[in-house]
Amino acid sequence: MSSSTKSKLYDLPVSNNGARCRIILYKKAIPEQEVQIVSPMDVGGLKSSEYLAMNPEGKMPLLSIEGGMNIPESDTICRYIMSTYADRGPDFLPNDARSNAIARIHDMYITTIQGALYKAAPPFGIYGTRSDALEELQKQLRIIDSFVEDDRDGMYLCGKDVSLADASLFPTMIFMDVMFPKFGIENAIPVKLKTWFDQVREKDSVFAKVYEEVKGGIDAWESKGRWNDIWLAGLRDEAPQTIFDKLISGEIPANVVYQDDKVFAFKDINPSAPAHILVIPKDRMNLSGLHKSSPEHIEILGRLLVAAGEISTRKDLGFVEGGRIVINDGSDAGQEIPHLHVHVLGGRSLTWPPG
């Protein structure tokens, strides 16, 4: 690329995906006269008409080439920079398949759900609950850790040479290192990855620079109370356990009619109809009553109603032609136990309005 050609990388310091592009730019010592890093706010923000004309997805990073095309998606941008500036600095392409494998796993299975660490509410990729997404993030870190050799010759993921894997994973690891503890999750980063992360941050000046950029952005979020109202970080279920928790654990026996990983259903010991089943979430998630529900609870509320609907069709439980699905919310409605529960009643004709 001619030094007179100028491109703009639209990005923000806190962006872990954009940070991988910055690592490659910095390591290749590409001057601002050739690729200028600018904020999307310079054109009105990600949702401005000017930015959307360049990237209809409304996301960053975006590499806008003067007199050329606009390139979205960080991996695509990185590969463009690596090929265009192949004669400068490290090539980031060691003869090691693990580099592409780690970068691919990172992009497919980590960045798609990383929002569980900092976004207000689900969904996070394919996961409808934050706890499931956080568990999956830890699983994917263990998988990536298995690609790292115990006796590799060098501080980078594939040995002596810095690779696309390092550039892709390192900024995201800053998120992991800082944010997992906010959810009470310690030691989430496997040993080999933690050793690599600490080494490159301490010994490679470019990685140290990017660490400060991303961490500074996270600190700004923190100063504005970003995690104060996020479930499992600033918000947790600290209410006393109820008899339902003892039924779920098996401490108290229950006549269980259905259960899965999220839902527990059992016969009411004081039935108000020939068929009377209670359906409850195994994890209360602060749902002492329906009035406590939020977007964080969309999946479990759906799961409860689906289970209730299926139970109301079961002739073996005494249901005939459907059932009445009831949620009592609060003392005025007759709720007695502060753990959300769905009543499924049937087995006879029920009148309306109820008493």
Beta strands, then each sheet from edge to edge (+ up, - down):
strand 1: 7-10
strand 2: 35-38
strand 3: 62-65
strand 4: 70-72
strand 5: 256-259
strand 6: 263-267
strand 7: 275-281
strand 8: 324-326
strand 9: 342-346
sheet 1: 2+ 1+ 3- 4+
sheet 2: 5+ 6- 7+ 9- 8+
end
